[in-house]
Amino acid sequence: MTRIDVIDNHGQFTHLEQRALRDMGVDVDIVDNETPPENIDADGLVLSGGPDIDRIGNCPDYLDLDIPVFGICLGMQIIATELNGDVGSGDYGGYADVTVEVTDDTDPLVGSLAPDTRVWASHADEVKDVPEGFERTAKSDVCGVEAMSNTARDLYGVQWHPEVAHTERGEEVFENFLTLCE
C-alpha cells in the first residue's frame, strides 16, 4: 500500500488533507514538521498549509528526500522560498472562491483539471516567481502562480486548498498526486 505523510505546518486544514487521502485508501499519517528527515518513511509527502513561514521546521530538508512532494498553500511557498523562487504578499488577502485557469494540461498534478476549475484559496502570501526548473501550471485573475511543478524533481504545489469542500475536483488533485507516489 502506498504511504503518504502529511507534514503538519500548523494549518487549520491539515486534518482534512489526511482525511482526503485516508478516504482514498492511502496509508497516511500527520507528521510533526520537526521530524528528522531520516525518520520519514513514506512514498510521498504533502506539505500542509499553515500560518507562518517561520514555523516550518524541517520542511526544507524534506525536499531532498527523493520522493514526490506536494505543497499546499504555505507548503508551495516553502518550496518556492527554499529553491530561490519569490514569495510575497498577495494583492487579495484572505480566503475566497477563485476560478483557476490551468495553463499546462499535461501537468501530472493539475493538468486533468484543464481548462479551469473553481477553488478555495488564500492569497495573503503567494508565489510571485517560480524557482528555476519549475513551470507555472495554473493562474487566476488574483494570482499569477496558482500552481507550479518541477516534474524532474517530483516537486509540486498549489496555492489553493484541494482538501476543502469548497474546492471543485479537489479529490482529483489528491488522486493525481497518489499516482505520482505509486
C-alpha positions in Angstrom: 0.0 0.0 0.0 1.2 3.5 -0.9 2.2 5.6 2.2 1.9 9.4 2.2 2.8 11.5 5.2 1.1 14.9 5.7 3.7 17.3 7.3 1.9 19.5 9.8 2.8 23.2 9.4 0.1 24.2 11.9 -2.6 24.8 9.3 -6.3 24.7 10.1 -7.0 22.2 7.3 -4.2 19.7 7.9 -6.5 17.1 9.3 -8.7 17.4 6.1 -5.7 16.6 3.9 -5.1 13.5 5.9 -8.8 12.6 5.7 -8.9 13.1 1.9 -6.0 10.7 1.4 -7.3 8.2 4.0 -10.7 8.2 2.3 -8.9 7.2 -0.9 -7.4 4.2 0.8 -4.0 5.6 1.4 -1.9 4.7 4.4 -1.5 8.2 5.8 -0.3 9.9 9.0 0.1 13.5 10.1 3.8 14.1 11.0 5.2 16.9 13.0 7.4 19.2 10.9 10.2 18.9 13.4 10.6 15.2 12.5 14.2 14.5 11.3 14.2 13.7 7.5 15.9 10.4 8.2 12.8 9.3 10.2 10.4 9.9 7.2 9.4 6.6 5.7 6.8 7.4 3.0 6.3 7.2 -0.8 5.3 10.9 -0.9 4.8 13.9 1.3 2.2 16.6 1.5 3.5 19.9 3.0 0.4 21.3 4.6 -0.7 24.9 4.7 -0.1 27.0 7.8 0.0 30.5 9.2 3.7 31.3 9.4 6.8 30.6 7.2 8.9 31.0 10.4 7.4 27.8 11.8 8.2 25.3 9.0 10.6 23.1 11.0 12.5 20.6 8.8 10.4 21.2 5.7 13.3 22.5 3.6 15.2 19.2 4.2 12.2 17.1 3.1 12.6 18.5 -0.4 15.8 16.4 -0.8 14.2 13.0 0.1 13.9 11.8 -3.5 10.1 11.2 -3.2 7.2 13.3 -4.6 6.4 16.3 -2.6 3.1 18.2 -2.9 3.0 21.7 -1.2 -0.4 23.2 -0.4 -0.6 27.0 0.1 2.2 27.6 2.6 3.7 24.3 1.5 4.0 25.6 -2.0 5.5 28.8 -0.7 8.1 26.8 1.3 9.2 25.0 -1.9 9.5 28.3 -3.8 11.4 30.1 -1.0 13.8 27.3 -0.4 14.6 26.9 -4.1 15.1 30.6 -4.8 11.7 31.5 -6.2 10.0 34.6 -5.0 7.1 34.8 -2.4 5.4 38.0 -1.4 2.1 39.4 -0.2 -0.8 38.9 -2.4 -3.0 41.8 -3.6 -6.0 39.9 -2.4 -5.7 38.5 1.1 -8.0 36.1 2.9 -10.0 33.2 1.6 -12.1 33.4 -1.5 -13.7 31.3 -4.2 -11.4 31.7 -7.3 -11.6 30.4 -10.8 -8.2 29.0 -11.7 -7.0 28.6 -15.3 -4.8 25.5 -15.8 -2.0 26.6 -18.2 -0.5 23.2 -18.7 -2.9 20.4 -19.5 -0.1 17.9 -19.5 1.0 18.6 -15.9 0.7 15.4 -13.8 -0.8 17.1 -10.8 -3.3 19.7 -12.1 -3.4 19.1 -15.9 -6.5 17.0 -15.7 -8.4 20.0 -14.3 -8.0 21.9 -17.6 -9.2 24.3 -18.8 -10.3 25.7 -15.5 -11.7 24.9 -12.1 -13.2 26.6 -9.0 -11.1 26.5 -5.9 -11.0 27.9 -2.3 -7.8 29.8 -1.8 -6.0 32.2 0.5 -3.8 34.9 -1.1 -2.4 36.6 1.9 1.0 35.4 0.6 1.7 33.8 -2.7 4.5 32.7 -5.1 5.4 35.6 -7.3 8.1 33.9 -9.4 8.6 30.1 -9.6 12.1 28.7 -8.9 14.4 27.7 -11.7 13.4 24.3 -13.1 9.7 24.9 -12.3 6.8 25.7 -14.6 3.8 27.7 -13.7 0.9 25.3 -14.3 -2.1 27.4 -13.3 -3.0 31.1 -12.7 -6.0 33.2 -11.9 -7.2 36.8 -12.0 -6.0 37.4 -8.5 -2.7 35.4 -8.5 -0.2 34.8 -11.3 1.1 31.5 -9.9 -1.8 29.3 -8.6 0.2 26.1 -9.2 3.7 25.1 -10.2 5.6 21.9 -10.9 9.1 20.6 -11.4 8.5 17.1 -12.8 12.2 16.3 -12.9 12.4 16.6 -9.1 8.8 15.5 -8.4 8.0 18.7 -6.6 4.5 20.2 -7.0 2.5 23.0 -5.4 -0.9 24.7 -5.5 -1.9 27.9 -3.8 -5.4 26.6 -3.2 -6.8 24.0 -0.8 -7.9 20.9 -2.6 -8.9 19.3 0.8 -11.9 21.6 1.5 -15.4 21.0 0.2 -15.5 24.5 -1.5 -12.9 23.3 -4.0 -14.3 21.6 -7.0 -12.4 18.4 -8.1 -10.0 18.6 -5.1 -10.1 14.9 -4.7 -8.9 14.6 -8.3 -5.7 16.6 -7.4 -5.0 14.1 -4.5 -5.7 11.2 -6.8 -3.2 12.6 -9.3 -0.6 13.0 -6.5 -1.2 9.4 -5.4 -0.5 8.3 -8.9 2.9 10.1 -8.8 3.7 8.3 -5.5 2.8 4.8 -6.6 
